[in-house]
Amino acid sequence: MSCKVAVMWLATQHGFFSIVQKESDLYFIRARLRQDLENLKQLAELDDEIHEWPQADYRFRIIVDMESLLEIMVKMTTALDYPNFKGRIYEREEQSHKLGRYHRIWEMMADLQHTGG
């Protein structure tokens, strides 16, 4: 049995995540920094274990089913309470070190918009 692999990047005030579908009802919420998943666990009130795979592209991950993923997404969405993403990252001590990287992503995507691809 094969399934299509879904991939999503989320840049949030709680951390940067890559979410992939591994099986029909198995999702890996992956992060490069453990603190990002710790923040997510606190926000979503998760008991799930943070797995560490030192040689993997994304070193840290939480494994969830679709129901849990949907609950996490709702909690992240309802936590949106700011008018400017980069401004919020600047304000959050545990996220502010990412601000320069987010600016670079913003610049590359803005360039894409201006050049049309």
C-alpha positions in Angstrom: 0.0 0.0 0.0 1.4 3.4 -0.9 0.3 6.8 0.1 1.1 10.3 -1.2 3.5 12.1 1.1 2.3 15.5 2.3 4.8 18.1 3.4 4.2 21.4 5.1 6.5 24.0 6.6 5.2 26.2 9.4 7.0 29.3 10.6 5.1 30.1 13.8 5.7 32.2 16.9 6.3 28.9 18.7 8.9 27.5 16.3 9.7 26.3 12.8 8.2 23.0 11.9 8.1 20.6 9.0 5.1 18.2 9.0 5.2 15.1 6.8 2.7 12.3 6.4 4.4 9.0 6.7 1.4 6.7 6.5 -2.3 7.2 6.0 -2.8 8.3 9.6 0.8 8.9 10.8 2.4 12.4 10.8 5.8 13.5 11.9 6.0 17.0 13.3 9.7 17.7 12.8 11.9 20.5 14.1 15.6 21.4 13.9 15.5 22.6 17.5 14.2 20.7 20.5 12.9 23.9 22.1 10.4 24.4 19.2 8.8 21.1 19.9 8.8 21.8 23.7 7.0 25.0 22.9 4.5 23.1 20.8 3.9 20.5 23.5 3.2 23.2 26.0 0.8 25.1 23.6 -1.1 22.0 22.6 -0.9 20.3 26.0 0.8 17.2 24.4 2.2 14.2 26.3 3.8 12.9 23.2 7.5 12.0 23.3 10.0 14.1 21.4 12.1 11.6 19.4 15.7 12.5 18.6 17.3 11.2 15.5 20.8 12.8 15.5 21.6 12.0 11.8 18.2 13.0 10.4 17.5 16.1 8.3 15.2 17.3 11.1 16.8 16.0 14.3 13.7 16.3 16.6 10.1 15.0 16.0 6.8 14.2 17.5 4.7 11.4 15.9 0.9 12.0 15.9 -2.2 10.8 14.2 -4.6 13.0 12.1 -6.9 13.8 15.0 -4.0 15.0 17.1 -2.5 17.0 14.2 -5.8 18.8 13.7 -6.0 19.7 17.4 -2.5 21.0 17.3 -3.3 23.1 14.2 -6.4 24.6 15.8 -4.4 25.5 18.9 -1.7 27.2 16.9 -4.3 29.1 14.9 -6.2 30.3 18.0 -2.9 31.4 19.5 -2.5 34.0 16.6 -2.6 37.3 18.4 -0.2 39.6 16.6 -0.3 41.9 13.6 3.2 41.2 12.3 5.0 37.9 12.3 8.6 39.1 12.3 7.8 41.6 15.0 6.5 38.8 17.2 9.6 36.7 16.6 11.7 39.7 17.7 9.7 39.9 20.9 10.0 36.2 21.8 13.3 35.5 23.5 13.5 31.9 22.6 12.7 32.6 18.9 14.4 36.0 18.3 17.7 34.3 17.2 15.7 33.2 14.0 14.8 36.7 13.0 17.6 37.2 10.5 16.8 33.8 8.9 13.1 34.7 8.5 14.1 38.0 6.9 16.2 36.1 4.4 13.2 33.8 3.6 11.0 36.9 3.3 13.4 38.6 0.9 13.7 35.5 -1.3 9.9 35.1 -1.6 9.5 38.9 -2.2 12.0 38.6 -5.0 10.0 35.7 -6.5 6.9 37.9 -6.4 8.7 40.8 -8.1 10.3 38.6 -10.8 7.3 36.4 -11.4 9.3 33.3 -10.8 
